[in-house]
Amino acid sequence: MSAWTAWLLGAPAPARQSVSARRGKRAEGEALPVRISGGPWNRTASIPARLLGFDQALVWAVAALLVWGLVMVYSATIAMPDNPQFTHGSTYFMMRHATWLALSLVAALVTFQAPMIWWERAAPWLFVASLGLLIVVLIPHVGAVINGARRWLTFGPIKFQPSEAVKLTMALYAAHYMVGKMEVKERFFRAVLPMALFVAIVGMLLLGQPDMGAFMVIAVIAMGILFLGGVNASMFSLIAAILVAAFAAMIAASDWRRERIFAYLDPWSEQHALGKGYQLSHALIAIGRGQIFGQGLGGSVEKLHWLPEVHTDFLLAVIGEEFGLIGVVLVIALFFWITRRIMVIGRQAIALDRVFSGLVAQGIGLWLGFQAFINIGVNLGALPTKGLTLPFMSYGGSAIMVNMVAIAIVLRIDVENRVLMRGGRA
């Protein structure tokens, strides 16, 4: 049975007999340095393993977030027609979100068909194409301006945010870059400096929009893959220090960014409560109203035109108000498990000598985990306000599609790992 058929039908694959990797075959009965079917790490060949065609638990966890997000987008926007600013019906945002989910599922199924060798060859070109889109979006009268930010390209009724695509292409390109630099990864000017320049170029384009949140995520993806790829710790520390200093300088040089930091430190003051601290203070009110078990689905008051961007950046605040501490903890647990599982899949690939695939998976895990961490921290008042959505849940078509494509790539890596562990060829 092929990997594709097994994925559709959920049928178990045959038990492992041997493993064929890039650099040779393991003898029958020899242990694998990978974890099989979610069990403990073991190096004994006497324990049989049933290998499914794909990681079903990962798929169900992502599906749970997608469905829950759709419900919460509807709940958060149901009162939108009461605001004269909006002329759409109460199901407008939910229907658009559901349409993007359907399109994203199709994109994920198509993406899954592409073997990882194709992604490895196409990575540089995809990265260059995404940089081109970042340039195009800055052209006057081409990029759409919303709330003072020029971040979207418009194609009829569809708006696409190129910075979302750059997150994925950066993971692909950084992994491709590290595979090519394995022999010189201890040398700063040949291994680290070129990637730092690429990140700086992306940063300048994103700050022109401006979109500092996306720049932070992309920098973390690139730095994380450099570190996981084996770059010297002292060189990594130097680049990390430079990035931290750069972000601090950007905040210090911008009045409105400084105001956000001050509002974060004291959101309840008279100066900030109706200014830069308005969103944070109302998000905290929503979380506080939820208490342990919440007000019940649809019971949020803050979504009634009190909390801005309630269906995008601050969707978790509505979850906290309607589902309470239980709901927030469940969201955190799902993201933690998904991130951990993706990192394990990446580690399995590296153990099978598939370094590019392993670094791509781990880069995607860092991206999704870090972005979820930032969004949750902002909603809970643990971090300054930053315009990052909650992956898989917040309203936003291009973000949902890119997230789904990223998960499809991870599943493809997992399937190829399992094929190798059964003795086949990825």
N, C-alpha and C positions, 0 to 999 in steps of 0.2 A: 504494500500500500504506500502511495507517495505521501510526502509530507503535507502537500496541499489537500489531498483527500482526507488524511488523518485530521487536519485542522478543521475541515468542514464537518466531519462526522464525529469528531471527538473520540475516535477509536484508539485503543491502546496499541502501541507499536510492539514489535517482538522484543524479547529479552535481549540484553546486550551479550554479544559473543566476543567481539574484539573492537579495537579502536584504530582507525586510520587517520593520522594527522598529517600535516604538511611534511614533517621531517621523518616519516617512517611509520611503521605499524608496530603496535604493541602486541606482544605474544598473548595468546589466549590464556586467560586466567590471571594476567598481570593487572595490578590495581590501577585505577585512574585517580589522578589528583584533583578530582572534581566531585561536587555533590550531586547526587542523582535523585530526581523526583522529590526534592525538598527534604530528603533524609539527612542524617548526620554525615559529616565528612568522614570517609573511611577509606582505608587502603587495603582492605581484604577483598579477595575475589570470590569468596564463598557466599556472599550475600547477593541473591538475585535482585534485579531491578526491572520494573515494568516502566518503559519510557513512553509517555504519551506524545502525541504529535506536536503539541504546543503547551505552553504554560497556562493551563486553564484558570488557575487561581489568580494569576495576574490579569487575565482578561476579565474575569468576573469583578475584581476589585476596581478596575478602570470603568467597567460598565456601570457599577454601582454609583461611582462619582458622576458619570455622565447623566444617568437617569435622575439622580438626586439634584444635580445642577439644573436640569430642565424644569423640574418641579419648583425649585427655589427661584429661578428666573421668572416663572409665571407668578409665583406668590409675591415677589418683590416688585413686579411691574403692574400688578392688577389694578392699582389705583392711579396709574399714570394718566388715563383719560380725564381725570378730574383737574389736571393741571393744564391751563390754557396754552402752555408751551408745546404740548403734545396734541396732535390731532388724530392719533391712531386709536384703534379699539383696545380693549383690555387684553386681547390675545395676540397683539401685534408682535411683541418681542418674543413671546413663547414660540409662535409659529416660525419666525425667522430663525430662532435658535434651533428649533427642530429641523428646519430645512438644512441648516449648516451641519447639523449632526448627521443627517442622511448623506449629504455630499461628502462629509469627512469619512464616513464609513466606506463609501465607494473608493475614495482616495487611498484609504488604508489597505483595502483589499488589493488594489492595483499595486501599491507600494510593496506589499508582501511578496509579490511575484518576482521582484527583482533580487537576484542573488547578491550577496555582499561584495563579491568581486566587482560587480558593476558599480556599486556605490564607491568602492575604493578608486576605481578608474575615473569616475565622474566627479569626485569630491572637489578637486581644484576648480573645475569649470562651474560647478554649482555655486561655489563660494564667490567666484568672480561675477556670476550673474546676479547674485543677491546684492553684492556691492553696487552693481549697476542700478538696481532698483532703488537702493538708498540714495543714489545720486539723482535719479529721475524724480523721486518724491520731493526733492528740494527745489525743483524748477518751478518758478512762479506760474500760476494758472494750470499747473499739472497736478501737483500734490494737493490733496484736499486739506483745508484748515478747519479744525474743530477745537473749540475752546482755546484758541491761540496756538495750537500745536499743529505742525504740518507733518503728519505721519502716515497718511493714507493715499493710496492710488484708487481712483474711482473707475469702475467698469460697468456703466449702466447703473443698475440698482445695487451692485456689489462694491463694497469697499474692502480693499486688501491692505494690510499693514506689513510692509517689507521687513521691518525689524523682527517680526516673528519668524520669518523664513531664515533670517541671518542666524538666529539661535541654533537652528538645526544644521545649517551649512557650516557654521563655525565648529560644531562638534565633529562633523564629517571631515572638514579640512584639517583641523588640529590633529585628529587621529592619523590621517594620511601623512601629515607633516612629520609627526613623531616617528612613524614607521620608517620614513626615509632618512631620519636623523639619528637612528639608533647607534650608528658607529661613531658619531661625533657629539653625543648628547652631553658629554662632560665639558664641552668647549662652548663658552658663552657666545662668542661672536658668530659661530656657525650654527649653533643649535637654538639659542634662546632669543637673541636680538632680532632676527627676521620675524619671528612670531610676534614679538613685542611691537614691532613696527606695524604689522597687519592689524593688531588690536587697536593701536593708536589711530590708524586710518578709520577703522570702524567707529571708534569713539568720537572722532571729529565729525563724522557724518551724522551720527545719532544726536550729538549735542547741538547740531544745527537745526534739529526738528522742533524743540529739544525733547530728548527721551533718555534721561540719565538712568532710569530704572532698567531699561533694556540694555544699556551699556554695562551696568553692573553685572547683570546676568551673563552677558556674553564674555566679559572679562573673567568671571568665575569659571565658565566652561573652558576657556582657553588655558587658564592657569591650572585648573584641576587636571586637565589632560596632560599638560607638561609635567606636572608632579607625578601623576600615575604612570607616565611613560618613562620615568626614571631620570629626570633632569636632576643634576646635582643640587643638594639641599641649599647650599649657600647661594647658588645662582637663583634658585626659586625664591629664597627669602629676599634677595635684592630686588627682584621684579615685583614681589608682593609689596615691599615697602614703598617702591616707586608708585605703584597703583594707589595705595592708601594715601600717600602724599598728594597724588594728582586729584583724587576725589575730594580730599580736604581743601585743596586749593580752589577747586570748582565751587564748592559750597561757600568758601570765604569770599569769593569774587562775585557772588550772586546775591543780591538783596533778598529776593523772594525765597531762595534756598535757605539762607540764614534765618529768615522769619519762620520757615517750617521747623527748623531745629529748635528755635526758642518756643514755638507753639507746642512742640512735642514735650518739651521740658515742663511747661506750665499751661496746659490746654484750657484750664478753668478760669484763668485771669480775665478781667474785663477787656483787656487789650486783645487777647487771642480768641476768646470764646466765640466772637462773631466774625473773626478773620481767619487766619491760617489754621487755627485750632478748632474751627467749627465742625469739620468732618470727624476729627478724632474724638471730640467731646460727645457728639451724638452717637458715634459708634460705641463708645464706652457706656453710654446710657442704654443702648440696645442690649449690649452684653449683660449689663447689670439687671435689666428687666427680665432677662431669661432665667436667671437664677439656676437651679439644678435641672429642672425638667422642662423649662420653657413655657411660653404662653400658648403653645399649640400651633399647628400649621395654619397660616393665615392670620395669626394673632398679633403680628408685629404692628407697632404704632409708628416706629421711626421710619418705616418705608412710606408713610403717608406724607411725602414731600418734606420731611424734616432732614433726612440723611441723603445728601447728593451722591450720585453714582452708586446707588444702592444695588443695582443689578450687575455691576462690573467690579470695581475695586473693593466695594464693601459688602459683597454678598455674604461673607462669613458673619458679619454683624447681624444680618437678618436670621441666619441659621442659629446664631447664639440666642437671639431673642425668641425665636419660635420653638427651638429644640433644646435650649438651655445648655448647661455644661456638658450634658450627655452628648448632644449633637456635635459640639465643638471638639470634644475628645475623640469622637468617632471619626471626624474628618481628619484630625491629626494622625490618628492610628492608621487610617487608610493610606495617607500620603507617606507615612513612615514605612509601612510595609511595602508599598509599591516601589519606593526608592531603594530600599534594601534589596528587594528581589531583582531589580534591574542591575544593581551593582554585582550581585551574585552571578547573574547571567554573564556579565562582562568578565568576571573573574574566571568563570568556566571556559570562556572563549580563549582567554590568554593562556590558561593551563593546557589548552589544545593547540597551542602555537598559532592561534588566530589573533594576532596582536591588534590589527586594525579593527576587527569586529569587537574585540574586548574593550578597546579604548572608546569606540563610538558608543557602546552601551553604557559605559561608566560616565561618559560625558553627558549623555541624555539623562542618566540618573541624577547627576549633579545639577543639571539645569532644572529639571522638574522639582527636585527636592529643595533647592535653594529658592526658586521662585515661590513655591508654596510656603516656605519658611518666612520669606519677607512679607507676603500678603497676610499670613496669619498673624505675624508679629505686629504689623501695622494695625490690623483690626482690633487686636487686644491691647494696643497702646504700648507695646514693648519696643517698637521701632518707630522712627519718624515716618510721616505719611509719604508714600511713594506710589506712583501710578503703575502698579503691577497687578494683573488680574490673578485669580485663583485658577490654576490649570484644571482643565476638564469641566469646571463648574460655572465660572463666570460667563456672562453674555459676551460674545465676540466671535465672529465667524472665522477670521484668519487664524486666531490663536487656537481655536478648537481644532481646525483642520491640521495645523502644523503639529499640535500635540498628538493627534491620532496617527499621523504619518510617522512620528517618532516612535510611538508604541509599536506600530507595524514593523519598523526596522528592528526593534528589540526582539519582537517575536520571531522575525526571520533569523536573527542571530541565534536565538534559543533553539529553533528547529534545526539549523545547520549544526549546532553543537550536538544535538541528540542524534542526528544522522551519523556524525562522526563517531559517537559513542556506541552506535550499533554496528560499526564497522563499515559504513558506507562512505560516500564522498559528498561533501557539502556542495 
